[in-house]
Amino acid sequence: MTSIQMPQLGETIVEGTILKWLKSEGDSVERDEPLFEISTDKVDTEVPSPVAGTVTRIIVAEGETVPVGTELAEIASGEDAPAGSSDAPAGAAAASSAPLASEAGSGPSAPTPDQGASDASSAPASAPTPVASAGAGSAPGPLPDRGGRSQILSPLVRKLAQEHAIDLSTIEGTGTGGRITKSDVMSVVAQGSGQAAAPAGAPAPAAVSSPAAVAPPSVGLAAAQGDTVEPMSHIRKAIASHMLASVNETARAWTTVEVNVDHLVKLRDRAKDAFLATHGVKLTYLPFVVRATIDALKAYPTVNSRIDGENVVTPRAVHMGIAVSYDAGLIVPVIRDADVMNSVGIARAIVDLAARARAHQLTPDEVQGATFTITNPGPYGSLVSLPIISQPNAGILSLDAIQKRPVVVEHDAIAVRSMVYVSMSWDHRLLDGEVATRFLARVKQNLESWDFAEDLGV
């Protein structure tokens, strides 16, 4: 009998929610066949079965949120699965540093090289302990005595509490064992009560004068006959919290430039068939924009920075977030070390991440750590966009629709050219108008002057 446990799909993930069981009790399942859908505070994804066999028992129901390492189900392994098998599953769960399957009743399991020293991998299946990765600087520490309630805190919860000056010891957690979740913290933020959560005896804070610091009151309107009412999805709630926090916390400003991309349109038309035949992916304009943006980030590294408390952190590498629209909403997978890639590598990475995002196959680690973000609403007809910054980034760049327009060219002549507006929302806490404008001017210059033909390898 194989025990299926809640996997740890990222270093900072300490719990997951069962969205849907794809198999019922009594159903047969093949090795690597999707078994259930899981939702974390980062991403929704399918988790495949690590063994072939029959689902004999489902322990955790749909909609329940449980810690990493919790036993979810049991599978009676078939003849194709050797006894004692605990191989890591393929696909999304391969990134897990906690076991997905272990032999029931076998006691503590020895950690594999991929698991490291995670406490979850050494705890008996009957008494799982929710933990984060044991990597330095990433494991959450305990709170002061909370009267028997869970002291486990994710780094995300601690970060949100620090950003909003919230005393975590005053929050009643709704997670397993009274653990404080991201939703608990964001509820306090939405109520505008971050200042009220100060330790006893602390001086009263000054009144908040900014209307953006406190969420407006909700207007309750009864649904009319024929209206459709359905609960917000887990991802929709996460998007709402993230966007609201960004609007409330950043000093957002906006700048745009108009770019002549006539030569890029002609290059793509000329090279797209050969590019697809040679590299196996379609050629879009996005790799050109990513390359041009990376060069500008290297020239103006502050645009690639973030605020950490009272410090400004400027990463050496560029981890580019690419906004992807999919059935559950919007997600931002990350191309890591994009600054060392050419246009072909970037094109392949974009196609791979977008495809796996739409198939719910991304791991949480693939949707965090971006140092800058690009969104591309142009294919849907957007002319000029004012995107919300994806924190903790200093800015987000938007590529809108490419359109033929009459423009003034050499010698005051008027000609028709393929033009596009490239915009950036930026955080005025980190950047000033001069830097933001110079940065966008560098992106414009690159797009208008670079010859990408050799870089495409066609």
QUIMODA-V595088 format. One line per field, one symbol per residue. phi: phi as a letter, one per 30 degrees, with the letter a starting at -180 (. if undefined). psi: psi as a letter, one per 30 degrees, with the letter a starting at -180 (. if undefined). burial: # if it has 24 or more other C-alpha atoms within 12 Angstrom, else .. A space follows every 10 residues. Layout:
# QUIMODA-V595088
phi->???
psi->???
burial->???
This chain:
# QUIMODA-V595088
phi->.ccccddcca dcdcabcdda ddbcejddbc didecacbbc dcacadcddd bclbdcaccc ddjdcbdejd dcabbddddd cddidbdddd idddddcbdc baddididcd ddeddicddd dccdddbdbd bcedddicdd cdddeciide cdbdeddddd dddchcdddc cddcdeiidd cedddddddd diceddcdee idddddddcd dddbddddcd cddddjdcbb dddedddddd ddddddddcc cdbbbbbcbd cedddddded cdddddddci bdccddeddd dddedddddb dddccbcbic ccccddcccc dbdbdbdckb bbdcddhddc ccdddddddd ddddddddch cdceddbbjd cabbcbdeec jdcbcbdddd dcddabcccc ddbdbdbdcd hidcbcbdbb cccbdbdddc cceddddddd ddedddddcd cdedddib
psi->kkkkljljgl egkfllkjek kfklkfklkl kgkkelkkka gelklkklkf lkakjfkkek lkfkkllkfk kelkkjkaff jlkgkhkkll befffkglke klkkgfakkk kleffbgkef fgkkffikkk llkgkkffkk llllkghflk gkkleeeeee eeeghkjfff kjkflkggkk leeeefeeef fggeffhllk flkkllkkfk fffkklkkjj kkklkfkkkk kkleeeeeee eeeeeeeffl iklkkllkkj gefeeeeeee feeeeeeefg lkkafeeeee eeeeeeeeei fffgllkjcg ljkjleljjj kjkkkaffbk lilkjkhffg laeeeeeeee eeeeefefgh gkleffglgk flkklifefg gkeklilkkj kglflkkkja kkkklklkak hglklkljlk kjlkkljfee lleeeeeeee eeeeeeeffk jfeeffh.
burial->########## ########## ###....### ########## ########## #####.##.# ...####### #######... #...#####. ########## ####....#. ....#..### #####..### ####....## .........# ########## #.######## ###.##..## ########## .######... .......... ..###..... .......... ...##.###. ########## ########## ##.##.##.. ##..#..... ########## ########.# #######... ...##.#### #####....# ######.##. ########## ####.##### ########## ########.. ...####### ########## ###....... ......#.## ########## ##..###### ########.. .##..#..
